[in-house]
Amino acid sequence: MAENITWEALWAVVGVIAAIVACSFAIWWRIESRMDWAKNDALEKVSEVNDKIDELRSKVEMTSAHLAEHKIEVAQKYATKAGMSEQMNVLAKIVKDVGERLDKRLDGMTERLDRVIEARNKLPH
């Protein structure tokens, strides 16, 4: 049976095999480049989230420092027991609201980052 194979048929088979190998390589290269893009995009977003977290932390620290200064000033100049109690309740509510907003923002950023990582993990390896 091997005697019936012509050079033209052999070269046609080799050409088909070469085309399959070339297509497979092209597909692999495309998938690899998309994975690199997704990885870089995720790292960029992680960096942005970390920058936002650092910014929010510095704002919280600054707000805490201002609050401490304000407490001292109020205690030195204006404090009465009833007035101080009322002001502390207001300040505690404000601090609680700021904390809740910060938690919501951080949760939102975490969810977005999780979606980016999940999308990256769904890409074929």
N, C-alpha and C positions, 0 to 999 in steps of 0.2 A: 504494500500500500504506500510506503514511503517513496516508492519509485514513481508514482503518479503525480507527486507534488512538483510543481514547476517553480522556477525562481520568481516569477511574477507573483504567484500565489504566496510564496514564502515572504516576499517583500511586502505584500499587502497585509499579511498577518503581523509582521514586525511593525509596519506603519500603524496599524490599529492599536497594537500594544503600546507603542510610543505615544500615540494620541491619548490613550487612557492614562498613562503615567503622567503626561504633561497636564492633562485636565485635573488629575488628582493633586498634583503639586500646586496648581493654580488655586484650587479650592482650599487646600491646606494653608497656603500663603495668605489668602484673603481672610480666612478665619483667624489666623494668627495675628494679622494686622488689626482686625476688629477687637480681638482680646486685648492687645496692647493699648488700643485707643480707649477701651472701656476701663482698663486698669489705670491709665493716666488720668482719665476723667474722674474716676472714683478718688484717686489720690488728691487731685485738685480740689474736689468737693470736701474731702476730709480736712484738707488744709484750710479751706474757707471756714468750715465749721469750727475748727480749732481756733482760728483767728477771732471768730464771733464769740466763742466761749471766753477767750482771754479778755476781749473787750467788755463783755458783760461782767466778768469777775472784777475787772478794774473799776467799773461803774458801781458795783455793789460795795467794794471796799471803800471807794470814795464817799458813797452815800453813808456808809456806816461811820466813817470818820467825821463827816459833817453832822450826823445825828449825835455822835458822842460830844462834839463841840457844842452843839445846840443844847444838849442836856445840861452840860456844865454851866453854860451861860444862863439858862432858865433857872437852874438851881441857885445860882449866885444872885440873880437880880429879881426874879419874879415869882419864885416858888411859894405857893401855899399848898397845903396838903390836898385840898379839894381841887384846886386848879391844876396841880401837878398830876393828880389822878386822871382828870379829864384829858389833859394833853397827852399823857402816856397812852391812854386808850386810843386816841386819834393816831398817834404815831405808830402804835402797834398794828393798827388796821392798815395803815399805809405800807408798813414794812411787809405785812402779810400779803397784801395785794401785789407788791413788787415781786415778792418771792414766788407767788402763784404764776404771775406773768412770765417770770424767768423760767420756771418749771415747764410751762406750756411751750415756750419758745424752744427750750432745749429738747423737749419731747418731740416737737415737730421736726427739728433738725435731725434728731436721731432716727425718726421714722423715714425721713427722706434719704438719709445715708444708708439705712437698712434696705430701702428699695433699690438703691444704686448697686449695693453689694449683691443683693439677690438677683438682680438683672444680670450682673456680671457672672454670677455662678451658674446661671441658666444657659450661658453661651456654651456651645459645644467645645470640648477641649481638643 
